[in-house]
Amino acid sequence: MSNTQSENLSLNEVCEITVISKDTIIKIVEHGIVEPAGREPESWQFDMPMLVATRRAVRLYRDLEIDWSGIAFAISLLDELEGLREENKSLLMRLSRYENNPGQS
């Protein structure tokens, strides 16, 4: 098995690992929460970040009891929030360099 194949998982493997039904994973894909490689469910290939996103989506679905469209929107907002936090952290680090070295550019 090649390195690429070992990093990707089939739909059946994702179902086994996550203990999530095929129908649920298909709904997650249909709502664009994850986008596996392949055209049909039988040929889909999921990478590890997609596995994490699938688990996250199911956890939000169970905890918040909202529909999949809402979950897709919530995940989009959470991803945007995380990006803004990272950007803010980076900017604060850059700013601290100037505060610690006044008069230098």
PALUMVEX-494768 format. One record per residue: x, y, z of N, C-alpha, C, O in turn; residue in one letter. Coordinates in steps of 0.05 Angstrom, whole numbers, padded with zeros to 5 digits, always signed. Layout:
XYZXYZXYZXYZa;...
END
This chain:
+00017-00024+00000+00000+00000+00000+00018+00025+00000+00037+00026+00015m;+00011+00044-00017+00027+00068-00018+00022+00086+00005+00002+00082+00019s;+00039+00106+00010+00036+00125+00032+00010+00140+00029-00004+00145+00049n;+00002+00148+00004-00022+00163+00000-00046+00146+00007-00065+00156+00020t;-00046+00121-00001-00069+00104+00005-00072+00099+00035-00094+00098+00045q;-00049+00097+00049-00051+00092+00078-00061+00116+00093-00072+00113+00116s;-00059+00140+00082-00069+00164+00095-00098+00169+00089-00111+00184+00104e;-00109+00157+00068-00137+00161+00061-00154+00137+00070-00144+00115+00072n;-00179+00143+00076-00197+00123+00086-00222+00122+00068-00231+00142+00057l;-00232+00098+00064-00257+00094+00048-00281+00102+00066-00278+00105+00090s;-00304+00103+00054-00329+00109+00069-00333+00087+00090-00340+00094+00113l;-00329+00062+00083-00333+00040+00103-00313+00043+00126-00321+00039+00149n;-00288+00050+00120-00269+00053+00142-00276+00077+00160-00273+00075+00185e;-00285+00099+00149-00294+00122+00165-00317+00113+00183-00318+00121+00206v;-00336+00098+00172-00359+00089+00188-00349+00071+00211-00359+00074+00234c;-00330+00054+00206-00320+00036+00227-00305+00052+00249-00309+00047+00272e;-00289+00070+00240-00272+00085+00259-00289+00104+00276-00285+00106+00300i;-00308+00118+00264-00324+00138+00278-00350+00127+00290-00362+00141+00306t;-00357+00103+00283-00383+00091+00291-00406+00110+00283-00424+00115+00299v;-00404+00119+00258-00425+00136+00247-00436+00122+00222-00420+00110+00207i;-00462+00123+00219-00474+00109+00196-00467+00121+00169-00459+00144+00168s;-00468+00105+00148-00463+00114+00121-00482+00137+00114-00474+00157+00102k;-00507+00134+00121-00527+00155+00115-00520+00181+00127-00523+00202+00114d;-00510+00181+00152-00502+00206+00165-00478+00218+00151-00477+00242+00147t;-00459+00202+00144-00435+00212+00130-00442+00223+00103-00432+00244+00094i;-00460+00210+00089-00469+00220+00063-00483+00247+00066-00479+00265+00050i;-00499+00251+00088-00511+00277+00093-00490+00298+00098-00492+00321+00089k;-00469+00291+00113-00448+00310+00119-00434+00318+00093-00427+00342+00090i;-00429+00300+00075-00417+00306+00049-00436+00323+00032-00427+00342+00020v;-00461+00315+00031-00481+00330+00015-00483+00360+00024-00489+00377+00007e;-00478+00365+00049-00479+00393+00059-00453+00407+00058-00450+00430+00067h;-00433+00394+00046-00407+00407+00042-00390+00410+00066-00371+00426+00066g;-00396+00396+00087-00381+00398+00112-00353+00385+00108-00333+00395+00117i;-00353+00363+00093-00328+00351+00084-00331+00345+00054-00353+00341+00045v;-00308+00344+00040-00309+00339+00011-00288+00318+00004-00266+00324-00002e;-00297+00293+00006-00278+00271+00000-00271+00270-00030-00286+00280-00046p;-00248+00259-00036-00241+00254-00064-00259+00231-00074-00266+00213-00059a;-00265+00232-00099-00282+00211-00111-00310+00222-00117-00320+00240-00104g;-00322+00210-00138-00348+00220-00147-00372+00206-00132-00392+00219-00127r;-00370+00181-00126-00391+00166-00114-00383+00156-00086-00359+00153-00081e;-00403+00151-00069-00396+00142-00042-00377+00117-00042-00360+00115-00024p;-00380+00100-00061-00364+00075-00061-00334+00082-00067-00317+00066-00060e;-00329+00105-00080-00302+00112-00087-00291+00135-00070-00268+00144-00074s;-00306+00145-00051-00297+00167-00035-00272+00160-00019-00269+00137-00010w;-00254+00179-00016-00231+00176+00000-00229+00200+00019-00230+00223+00010q;-00227+00195+00044-00226+00215+00065-00198+00216+00076-00185+00196+00080f;-00188+00241+00082-00162+00244+00095-00168+00248+00125-00191+00251+00134d;-00147+00249+00140-00150+00252+00170-00164+00278+00178-00181+00276+00196m;-00158+00301+00166-00173+00325+00174-00204+00322+00169-00220+00332+00184p;-00211+00307+00148-00239+00302+00142-00252+00285+00164-00275+00288+00171m;-00236+00266+00174-00246+00248+00195-00252+00265+00220-00272+00261+00233l;-00234+00283+00226-00237+00300+00249-00262+00318+00245-00278+00322+00264v;-00265+00329+00221-00288+00347+00215-00314+00331+00217-00334+00342+00226a;-00314+00306+00208-00338+00289+00210-00346+00285+00238-00369+00288+00245t;-00327+00278+00255-00333+00274+00284-00343+00300+00296-00362+00300+00312r;-00331+00322+00289-00339+00348+00300-00368+00355+00291-00384+00364+00308r;-00374+00349+00266-00401+00355+00256-00422+00338+00271-00443+00348+00279a;-00416+00313+00275-00435+00295+00289-00439+00304+00318-00461+00303+00328v;-00417+00312+00330-00418+00321+00358-00436+00346+00360-00452+00348+00378r;-00432+00365+00342-00449+00389+00342-00478+00382+00336-00496+00394+00348l;-00482+00364+00317-00510+00356+00310-00524+00344+00335-00547+00351+00340y;-00510+00327+00349-00522+00314+00373-00525+00334+00396-00545+00334+00410r;-00505+00351+00400-00506+00370+00422-00526+00393+00418-00540+00401+00436d;-00527+00404+00393-00543+00427+00388-00571+00421+00377-00589+00437+00377l;-00574+00396+00367-00599+00387+00356-00610+00406+00335-00634+00413+00335e;-00592+00414+00316-00601+00430+00294-00596+00414+00268-00581+00395+00268i;-00608+00423+00246-00605+00408+00221-00577+00411+00210-00561+00427+00219d;-00571+00395+00189-00544+00394+00177-00536+00420+00164-00513+00427+00165w;-00556+00435+00153-00549+00461+00142-00539+00480+00163-00520+00494+00159s;-00552+00478+00186-00543+00494+00209-00516+00486+00219-00499+00503+00227g;-00510+00460+00219-00484+00450+00227-00463+00460+00208-00441+00469+00216i;-00468+00460+00182-00449+00469+00162-00443+00499+00167-00420+00507+00166a;-00464+00514+00173-00460+00543+00178-00445+00547+00204-00427+00564+00205f;-00451+00532+00225-00437+00534+00251-00408+00528+00248-00391+00541+00259a;-00402+00507+00232-00374+00499+00228-00359+00521+00213-00336+00527+00218i;-00372+00533+00193-00360+00554+00178-00353+00578+00196-00332+00589+00194s;-00372+00584+00214-00367+00606+00233-00345+00599+00253-00328+00616+00259l;-00344+00574+00262-00323+00566+00281-00296+00566+00267-00276+00574+00280l;-00295+00558+00242-00269+00559+00227-00260+00588+00223-00236+00594+00226d;-00279+00605+00217-00272+00634+00214-00262+00646+00240-00243+00661+00240e;-00276+00639+00262-00267+00648+00288-00239+00639+00295-00223+00654+00305l;-00233+00614+00289-00207+00603+00294-00186+00618+00278-00164+00624+00288e;-00192+00623+00252-00174+00638+00235-00169+00666+00246-00146+00676+00246g;-00189+00679+00255-00186+00706+00267-00170+00706+00292-00154+00724+00297l;-00174+00685+00308-00158+00682+00333-00128+00679+00326-00111+00691+00339r;-00122+00662+00306-00095+00658+00298-00083+00684+00287-00060+00691+00293e;-00098+00698+00271-00089+00724+00260-00084+00744+00282-00064+00758+00282e;-00102+00745+00301-00099+00763+00324-00074+00756+00340-00059+00774+00349n;-00070+00731+00345-00046+00722+00360-00021+00730+00346-00002+00740+00358k;-00020+00726+00319+00003+00734+00303+00008+00764+00305+00031+00773+00308s;-00013+00779+00302-00011+00809+00303-00002+00818+00330+00014+00837+00332l;-00012+00806+00351-00003+00813+00379+00026+00807+00383+00040+00822+00396l;+00035+00785+00372+00064+00778+00374+00081+00798+00359+00102+00807+00369m;+00072+00806+00335+00087+00827+00320+00087+00853+00335+00108+00867+00336r;+00064+00861+00346+00062+00886+00361+00080+00886+00385+00092+00906+00392l;+00082+00863+00399+00098+00862+00423+00128+00866+00417+00142+00877+00434s;+00137+00859+00393+00164+00864+00385+00170+00893+00384+00191+00903+00391r;+00151+00909+00374+00154+00938+00372+00152+00951+00399+00166+00971+00404y;+00135+00940+00416+00132+00952+00443+00157+00947+00460+00164+00963+00477e;+00170+00924+00455+00194+00917+00471+00219+00931+00460+00239+00932+00474n;+00218+00942+00436+00241+00955+00424+00233+00983+00413+00233+00987+00389n;+00225+01001+00431+00217+01027+00422+00239+01042+00406+00262+01040+00414p;+00231+01056+00385+00250+01072+00370+00265+01056+00348+00279+01068+00332g;+00261+01030+00347+00273+01014+00326+00252+01006+00306+00229+01002+00313q;+00260+01006+00280+00241+00997+00259+00248+00972+00246+00234+00962+00229s;
END
